[in-house]
Structure formats: structure tokens, C-alpha cells
Amino acid sequence: MTLTLRRLALILGFAQCIFCAGVSAQGLGSGNGTATPSARDYTEEARYGPIRKIGGNVTSPIVTTQPAPEYSDEAREKKFNGVVLVGLIVDKDGMPQEVHIVRGVGMGLDENSVATVRQYRFKPATENGNPVAVRMMVEISYNIFDQKDAAAFAARRRAAAAQTPSQSKP
């Protein structure tokens, strides 16, 4: 059954999530390029405690539950490929909060991405062993393949899996 679902995902649409530990300036702070915290930043800190940056003594949260995002009918019909960047805060309990689109692509994929990220669960980030809230971003990549593309993709994966480390080029 797993093979059938995988094949169906390749034919109908493929969505992949990538976590970004680095945080860009988009959608953070006051948005004017200064280090002055905005009113939103103060409100978030009141709700979740100090929001830390990942790095140094602060570890990244680890995803424990990651449902697959769904392709919208409109995007599937148009065979649309794109990447949605979703910003969020992972609170001390490992729950996603303040989930929002940083860079969207439309066609219903933005809404699907937000709904999916709200269902994620994390082992919280820690600072010196204590759970802390962190701000992070998630990239959700939507790629759709037709049967010809799916067959070529599967052949490349089989070839890569069959290649041994001694055969790989440095």
C-alpha cells in the first residue's frame, strides 16, 4: 500500500517541507530594517515568554508530527510548482503559534500550507536544557509530476540508491 501511495503522490503532486533554522528579516520585527521591537514583538513575548533565536545555546525544535500538505485542485490542474515560506513561533510546549505566510504563491497553496503547519508538533527548542519559544520558518515545496516525469524521477532515485560510496564522485 505504501508503494501505491508514493506512486500516487508522484503522479498527482508532491509536497516537501524543509525547515529553515536561519531567520531572514522578512516578516520579523517592525519591518523597517531597524532593531527596534514592534508592538507585535512585545505582545508575542507577553504570550510565549522571551522568544529566542536559534543558535549558540539555543537548540532547534525537532518536528515530531509533520502531516503532508495537500495540493489544491487549481494548482494540480495547472501543474503549478512553487515554494511557500511560512513563519511561525514554536512555543515552550512545542506547539506552532502565530503561523503566517512570509512568501506565498497563491492558488490555494498558501492556505493549505498554513493549515498544515498548524498541525505540526515539535519537541521544543531548548536553551541550556530549558524549553524556550523560538521564531522559525518552514519552506513547503510543491512539485507536480506527470507520469513521464514520475517515471524519470523514480529511475533517478533507483540509480542513486544503487550507487555505492566508492562509485560516487567527490
DODRENMI-285628 format. One line per field, with one value per residue: residue in one letter; x, y, z of N, C-alpha, C in turn. Coordinates in Angstrom, 2 decimals. Example, Ala and Ser with C-alpha at 12.3 -4.5 7.8 and 13.67 -1.06 7.14 Angstrom:
residu: c(a|s)
n.X: c(13.19|12.85)
n.Y: c(-5.69|-2.25)
n.Z: c(7.80|7.08)
ca.X: c(12.30|13.67)
ca.Y: c(-4.50|-1.06)
ca.Z: c(7.80|7.14)
c.X: c(13.20|12.90)
c.Y: c(-3.30|0.03)
c.Z: c(7.80|7.87)
END
This chain:
residu: c(m|t|l|t|l|r|r|l|a|l|i|l|g|f|a|q|c|i|f|c|a|g|v|s|a|q|g|l|g|s|g|n|g|t|a|t|p|s|a|r|d|y|t|e|e|a|r|y|g|p|i|r|k|i|g|g|n|v|t|s|p|i|v|t|t|q|p|a|p|e|y|s|d|e|a|r|e|k|k|f|n|g|v|v|l|v|g|l|i|v|d|k|d|g|m|p|q|e|v|h|i|v|r|g|v|g|m|g|l|d|e|n|s|v|a|t|v|r|q|y|r|f|k|p|a|t|e|n|g|n|p|v|a|v|r|m|m|v|e|i|s|y|n|i|f|d|q|k|d|a|a|a|f|a|a|r|r|r|a|a|a|a|q|t|p|s|q|s|k|p)
n.X: c(0.82|2.00|3.74|1.90|0.66|2.89|3.49|1.12|1.38|3.56|2.51|0.18|0.88|3.47|4.62|6.94|8.55|10.74|12.78|13.78|16.43|17.76|16.77|15.27|15.09|12.58|9.25|9.74|10.16|9.82|9.79|11.01|13.69|15.12|16.43|14.59|12.08|8.77|5.29|3.95|5.97|6.31|3.80|3.83|5.93|4.77|2.83|4.22|6.59|10.11|11.25|13.48|16.44|17.49|20.48|23.84|23.50|20.91|18.90|17.52|13.99|12.53|10.82|8.00|5.55|4.41|2.30|1.52|1.35|-1.48|-2.09|-3.72|-6.76|-6.83|-4.10|-3.08|-4.46|-3.34|-0.78|1.12|4.14|5.86|7.18|6.29|6.78|6.60|6.13|6.57|6.05|7.46|6.26|6.98|5.88|6.06|4.23|2.92|2.62|1.19|1.20|1.96|1.98|4.98|6.15|4.19|2.44|-0.06|-3.08|-4.46|-2.55|-1.17|-3.00|-3.40|-0.83|-0.53|-2.57|-1.57|0.92|-0.01|-0.82|1.50|3.71|6.15|9.25|10.20|12.38|15.46|17.18|20.09|19.15|16.55|13.15|12.31|10.66|10.83|11.40|10.80|11.11|9.39|9.83|7.72|7.62|6.08|5.66|4.72|4.22|3.91|3.03|5.24|7.30|7.29|8.14|10.77|11.85|11.64|13.38|15.84|16.08|16.26|18.69|20.45|20.20|21.26|23.88|27.08|29.15|31.85|31.63|30.75|31.38|33.81)
n.Y: c(-1.19|1.23|1.72|2.21|4.57|6.26|6.27|7.45|9.95|10.92|11.09|12.70|14.92|16.44|17.30|18.89|19.47|21.75|22.68|25.79|26.93|29.32|32.70|35.07|38.62|39.17|39.71|39.93|41.60|45.18|45.57|47.60|47.44|48.14|47.57|47.93|46.73|45.79|46.59|44.23|42.37|42.74|41.91|39.22|38.27|38.62|36.65|34.19|34.19|35.07|35.26|33.36|33.29|30.81|29.07|29.19|28.69|27.90|25.39|23.93|23.45|20.17|18.45|16.45|15.60|15.72|16.40|15.79|18.40|19.42|19.41|21.93|21.83|23.65|24.31|21.78|21.23|23.15|22.28|23.44|24.50|25.42|27.34|27.82|30.01|29.82|31.47|31.13|30.77|28.58|27.43|27.02|24.58|23.17|23.72|25.09|28.55|31.76|31.41|32.24|33.51|34.17|34.33|33.79|31.78|31.64|30.33|28.69|27.25|28.61|28.84|26.12|25.46|26.95|25.78|23.17|23.52|24.43|22.05|20.76|19.31|19.73|18.86|20.94|23.84|24.31|26.10|25.96|23.53|24.08|24.44|26.73|29.41|29.86|31.63|30.69|29.51|27.72|26.03|25.09|23.03|22.70|20.40|19.12|16.22|14.68|11.46|10.72|12.34|11.36|8.71|9.12|10.45|8.44|6.56|7.93|8.07|5.35|4.74|6.38|5.26|2.76|3.29|2.98|4.21|4.10|4.37|6.92|10.30|12.64)
n.Z: c(0.00|0.70|-1.42|-3.45|-2.53|-2.56|-5.29|-6.21|-5.03|-6.47|-9.04|-8.83|-7.30|-5.43|-2.34|-0.31|2.76|4.24|6.86|8.07|9.79|10.01|10.24|8.26|7.59|6.71|7.57|10.29|13.43|13.35|10.68|9.30|9.01|11.25|14.58|16.52|18.58|17.62|18.41|18.11|18.65|21.43|22.36|21.59|23.19|25.69|25.59|25.05|26.45|26.56|23.24|21.61|19.49|17.21|17.69|19.02|22.43|22.09|20.99|17.99|17.44|17.23|14.83|15.48|14.64|11.42|9.16|5.70|3.31|1.32|-2.17|-3.97|-5.91|-8.03|-8.42|-9.04|-11.40|-13.08|-13.09|-11.35|-9.86|-6.93|-4.10|-0.79|1.86|5.23|8.26|11.81|15.36|17.60|20.50|24.09|24.63|22.33|20.38|17.35|16.82|15.95|13.12|9.85|6.44|4.83|2.31|-0.38|-2.89|-3.95|-5.48|-3.68|-2.33|-0.35|1.80|2.30|3.15|5.55|7.09|7.27|8.61|11.06|12.16|12.80|15.23|17.75|19.37|21.82|21.35|23.10|25.67|27.30|28.29|29.09|28.03|25.44|23.67|20.15|17.10|13.80|10.38|7.81|4.85|2.28|-0.34|-3.40|-5.89|-8.97|-10.86|-14.04|-15.48|-17.08|-16.07|-13.46|-13.81|-14.76|-12.56|-10.59|-11.71|-11.55|-8.76|-8.10|-9.37|-7.94|-5.39|-5.84|-6.31|-4.95|-2.22|-3.09|-5.78|-6.14|-7.11|-5.94)
ca.X: c(0.00|2.89|4.22|0.80|0.52|4.04|3.30|0.04|1.94|4.41|1.70|-0.78|1.51|4.46|4.91|8.06|8.75|12.13|12.82|14.84|16.87|18.08|15.59|15.56|14.47|11.20|8.17|10.16|10.34|8.95|9.74|11.67|15.13|15.76|16.40|13.57|10.97|7.46|4.26|3.67|7.01|6.01|2.63|4.26|6.72|3.84|2.13|5.06|7.85|11.14|11.39|14.91|16.92|18.16|21.93|24.51|22.96|19.52|18.79|16.35|12.93|12.55|9.46|7.58|4.38|4.50|1.41|1.87|0.43|-2.27|-2.11|-5.07|-7.25|-6.43|-2.66|-2.90|-4.97|-2.39|0.55|1.90|5.21|6.26|7.62|5.62|7.57|5.69|6.77|5.84|6.72|7.26|6.25|7.69|5.24|6.25|3.06|3.10|1.81|1.40|1.54|1.61|2.71|6.04|6.18|3.20|2.36|-1.45|-3.77|-4.90|-1.43|-0.83|-3.94|-3.09|0.43|-0.79|-3.36|-0.69|1.92|-0.72|-0.95|2.81|4.05|7.60|9.95|10.55|13.76|15.93|18.33|20.71|18.32|15.19|12.38|12.09|9.96|11.71|10.80|11.44|10.39|9.28|9.61|6.93|7.85|5.07|6.11|3.78|4.82|3.01|3.54|6.56|8.21|7.34|8.97|12.15|12.23|11.82|14.60|16.98|16.19|16.78|20.10|21.18|20.20|22.12|25.28|27.78|30.05|33.11|31.34|30.38|32.47|33.99)
ca.Y: c(0.00|2.38|1.96|2.79|5.96|7.00|6.45|8.41|11.27|11.36|11.39|13.78|16.11|16.11|18.45|18.59|20.52|21.94|23.62|26.79|27.36|30.73|33.53|36.27|39.83|39.29|39.37|39.97|42.93|46.24|45.51|48.74|47.21|48.55|46.56|48.32|45.78|46.35|46.27|42.80|41.62|42.81|41.08|37.82|37.94|38.51|35.37|32.99|34.40|35.57|34.47|33.26|32.95|29.52|29.19|29.34|27.77|27.60|24.32|23.98|22.50|18.96|18.10|15.10|15.30|16.55|15.93|16.27|19.42|18.98|20.20|22.42|21.39|24.64|24.16|20.48|21.36|23.97|21.67|24.53|24.20|26.63|27.20|28.71|30.22|30.02|31.87|30.71|30.67|27.30|27.80|26.15|23.27|22.56|24.00|26.22|29.74|32.90|30.87|33.21|33.41|35.16|34.44|32.86|31.54|31.69|29.12|27.85|26.57|29.36|28.42|24.72|25.44|27.42|24.74|22.04|23.88|24.49|20.69|20.26|19.26|19.78|18.81|22.37|24.30|24.46|26.95|25.39|22.43|24.52|24.75|28.15|29.71|30.36|32.01|29.94|29.47|26.43|26.08|23.97|23.00|21.96|19.97|18.18|15.44|13.82|10.09|10.66|12.90|10.46|7.56|9.59|10.73|7.14|5.94|8.63|7.67|3.97|4.79|6.98|4.30|1.63|3.73|2.80|5.34|4.01|4.78|8.33|11.22|13.61)
ca.Z: c(0.00|0.75|-2.77|-4.20|-2.09|-3.05|-6.73|-6.35|-4.70|-7.57|-10.22|-8.59|-6.74|-4.43|-1.49|0.56|3.75|4.64|7.96|7.96|11.11|9.89|10.10|7.49|8.11|6.24|8.48|11.67|13.99|12.88|9.23|8.66|8.99|12.48|15.63|17.48|18.60|17.33|19.40|17.94|19.37|22.87|22.59|21.49|24.39|26.81|25.46|24.98|27.13|25.63|22.01|21.35|18.15|17.17|17.57|20.31|23.43|21.79|20.00|17.12|17.76|16.41|14.44|15.86|13.81|10.22|8.10|4.36|2.78|0.18|-3.38|-4.28|-7.22|-9.03|-8.69|-9.70|-12.77|-13.86|-12.90|-10.78|-8.92|-6.21|-2.71|0.16|3.06|6.35|9.50|13.00|16.65|18.29|21.92|25.03|24.63|21.02|19.55|16.45|17.13|15.05|11.81|8.80|5.17|4.59|0.85|-0.88|-4.33|-4.37|-5.97|-2.57|-1.68|0.87|2.84|2.63|3.90|6.91|7.77|7.54|9.63|12.35|12.66|13.21|16.64|17.89|20.65|21.86|21.39|24.48|25.97|28.49|28.78|29.42|26.83|25.13|22.42|19.09|15.83|12.71|9.12|7.16|3.40|1.76|-1.78|-4.14|-7.21|-9.56|-11.92|-14.82|-15.43|-17.69|-15.08|-12.31|-14.18|-14.81|-11.18|-9.93|-12.26|-10.96|-7.36|-8.06|-9.74|-6.83|-4.29|-6.21|-6.37|-3.68|-1.95|-3.86|-7.15|-6.21|-7.41|-4.82)
c.X: c(0.86|3.39|3.13|0.61|1.68|3.90|2.21|0.54|2.81|3.59|0.83|-0.14|2.41|4.74|5.98|8.25|10.22|12.12|14.02|15.22|17.22|16.82|15.98|14.83|13.02|10.24|8.55|10.32|9.38|8.90|10.43|13.19|15.85|15.66|15.35|12.42|9.64|6.49|3.91|4.68|6.74|4.82|3.00|5.05|5.83|3.14|3.04|6.35|8.88|11.27|12.85|15.19|17.66|19.65|22.54|24.01|21.52|19.46|17.53|15.25|13.00|11.11|9.16|6.37|4.40|3.57|1.81|0.87|-0.29|-2.15|-3.53|-5.47|-6.79|-4.96|-2.38|-3.33|-3.99|-0.97|1.55|2.93|5.59|6.65|6.90|6.51|6.63|6.50|5.93|6.70|6.42|7.38|6.96|7.13|5.39|5.08|3.34|2.12|2.11|1.83|1.05|2.47|3.74|6.16|5.25|3.24|0.93|-2.01|-4.21|-3.78|-1.01|-1.70|-3.67|-1.82|0.22|-1.56|-2.48|0.29|1.24|-0.89|0.39|2.91|5.57|8.03|10.51|12.06|14.16|17.09|18.87|19.82|16.89|14.43|12.16|11.31|10.97|10.88|11.55|10.59|10.43|9.05|8.80|7.02|6.80|5.61|5.12|4.45|3.71|3.64|4.94|7.61|8.39|8.23|10.45|12.68|12.52|13.09|15.85|17.18|16.73|18.26|20.94|21.26|21.14|23.60|25.92|28.71|31.33|32.88|31.05|31.62|32.60|33.47)
c.Y: c(1.26|2.73|2.62|4.25|6.81|7.29|7.49|9.82|11.80|11.78|12.62|15.04|15.72|17.37|18.04|19.75|20.55|22.97|24.54|27.24|28.83|31.53|34.78|37.45|39.96|38.87|39.42|41.40|43.94|46.31|46.67|48.63|47.63|47.44|46.88|47.32|46.49|46.01|44.79|41.96|41.60|41.93|39.60|37.41|37.80|37.16|34.17|33.09|34.92|34.66|34.52|33.03|31.63|29.74|29.42|28.27|27.35|26.56|24.52|23.07|21.32|18.58|16.65|14.66|16.27|15.99|16.52|17.33|18.90|19.96|20.69|21.94|22.34|24.48|22.84|20.57|22.12|23.42|22.71|23.99|25.49|26.32|28.25|28.79|30.63|30.37|31.44|30.87|29.28|27.61|26.76|24.74|22.55|22.75|25.18|27.34|30.82|32.45|31.85|32.99|34.53|35.41|33.36|32.73|31.58|30.32|28.17|27.16|27.29|28.90|26.99|24.62|25.87|26.36|23.55|22.35|24.00|23.11|20.09|20.22|19.11|19.36|20.22|22.63|24.43|25.44|26.47|24.33|22.80|24.85|26.25|28.27|30.25|30.72|31.24|30.03|28.05|26.69|24.86|24.05|22.12|21.67|18.96|17.51|14.78|12.43|9.97|11.20|11.97|9.25|7.95|9.85|9.43|6.46|6.60|8.22|6.26|3.95|5.35|6.02|3.14|2.00|3.58|3.98|5.29|4.43|6.26|9.18|12.23|14.96)
c.Z: c(0.00|-0.65|-3.61|-3.82|-2.59|-4.54|-6.99|-6.06|-5.83|-8.78|-9.99|-8.04|-5.59|-3.64|-0.48|1.51|4.16|5.75|7.82|9.37|11.10|9.67|9.33|8.11|7.68|7.33|9.95|12.14|13.41|11.37|8.54|8.70|10.25|13.51|16.69|17.45|18.32|18.46|19.34|18.70|20.87|23.22|22.56|22.72|25.61|26.79|25.66|25.77|26.13|24.41|21.60|19.87|18.24|16.92|18.93|21.28|23.15|20.67|19.16|17.64|16.80|16.11|14.84|15.06|12.64|9.14|6.75|3.91|1.55|-0.97|-3.59|-5.67|-8.32|-9.42|-9.42|-11.15|-13.65|-13.80|-12.37|-9.79|-8.21|-4.78|-1.88|1.39|4.19|7.59|10.69|14.23|17.17|19.77|22.79|25.09|23.29|20.08|18.62|16.79|16.09|13.65|10.73|7.56|5.10|3.10|0.28|-2.39|-4.84|-4.73|-4.87|-1.83|-0.40|2.03|3.27|3.47|5.34|7.69|8.14|8.66|11.01|12.97|13.10|14.73|16.73|19.28|20.77|21.80|22.85|24.54|27.31|29.13|29.12|28.15|26.68|23.83|21.42|17.87|14.74|11.46|8.57|5.68|3.01|0.24|-2.44|-5.53|-7.74|-10.75|-12.74|-14.83|-16.01|-16.71|-13.89|-12.60|-14.21|-13.41|-10.43|-10.41|-11.68|-9.50|-7.22|-8.37|-8.60|-5.65|-4.57|-6.20|-5.00|-3.47|-2.76|-5.31|-7.28|-6.46|-6.28|-5.17)
END
